[in-house]
Amino acid sequence: MELAGHPDGGLTDVPRHRLASETARLIGERRPSRILVFDPGCVTGHRDHQLATSAAQFAAGQAGVAVLG
């Protein structure tokens, strides 16, 4: 897991495209076969979890990497 310096509760201040770009960079560096994200409903309801999941799904889709929730 990598937090990329974002404080807990602070992802609402980060544009989605930036989160997706950061995730895409990590995908390029680490070449995972799949990415684990929160379930679509984000069981906790935490906005950071929802935003991180959305960005990861987008970046993974662009890279052709499977997403598991």
C-alpha positions as CSV (number, residue, x, y, z in Angstrom):
1,M,0.0,0.0,0.0
2,E,1.2,3.5,-0.7
3,L,-0.4,6.7,0.7
4,A,1.5,9.1,-1.6
5,G,1.6,11.7,1.1
6,H,-2.1,12.4,1.2
7,P,-3.5,12.9,4.7
8,D,-6.4,10.8,6.0
9,G,-9.6,12.5,5.0
10,G,-7.8,14.7,2.5
11,L,-8.6,13.0,-0.8
12,T,-11.6,15.3,-1.5
13,D,-9.0,18.1,-2.1
14,V,-7.1,16.0,-4.7
15,P,-8.5,16.0,-8.3
16,R,-9.5,12.5,-9.4
17,H,-7.2,12.7,-12.5
18,R,-4.3,13.3,-10.1
19,L,-5.2,10.3,-8.0
20,A,-5.6,8.2,-11.2
21,S,-2.2,9.5,-12.5
22,E,-0.5,8.5,-9.3
23,T,-2.1,5.1,-9.4
24,A,-1.1,4.7,-13.1
25,R,2.5,5.5,-12.2
26,L,2.5,2.8,-9.5
27,I,1.0,0.3,-11.9
28,G,3.7,1.1,-14.4
29,E,6.5,0.7,-11.8
30,R,5.2,-2.4,-10.1
31,R,3.3,-4.2,-13.0
32,P,0.6,-5.9,-10.8
33,S,-1.6,-8.6,-12.3
34,R,-4.5,-7.2,-10.3
35,I,-5.4,-4.4,-8.0
36,L,-7.5,-4.8,-4.8
37,V,-9.9,-2.0,-4.1
38,F,-12.9,-1.4,-1.8
39,D,-16.2,-2.8,-2.9
40,P,-18.2,-0.5,-5.1
41,G,-20.5,0.5,-2.2
42,C,-17.4,1.2,-0.1
43,V,-18.7,-0.6,3.0
44,T,-17.3,2.0,5.3
45,G,-18.9,5.0,3.5
46,H,-15.5,6.8,3.9
47,R,-15.2,9.4,1.1
48,D,-11.4,8.7,0.8
49,H,-12.1,5.1,0.1
50,Q,-14.7,5.9,-2.5
51,L,-12.3,8.4,-4.3
52,A,-9.3,6.0,-4.1
53,T,-11.4,3.2,-5.5
54,S,-12.7,5.3,-8.4
55,A,-9.2,6.5,-9.3
56,A,-7.8,3.0,-9.1
57,Q,-10.5,1.5,-11.2
58,F,-9.9,4.1,-13.9
59,A,-6.1,3.7,-13.9
60,A,-6.4,-0.1,-13.9
61,G,-8.9,0.0,-16.8
62,Q,-6.5,2.2,-18.8
63,A,-3.6,-0.3,-18.0
64,G,-5.6,-3.4,-18.7
65,V,-5.1,-4.6,-15.1
66,A,-7.9,-6.6,-13.3
67,V,-9.6,-5.0,-10.4
68,L,-10.8,-7.0,-7.4
69,G,-13.2,-5.6,-4.8
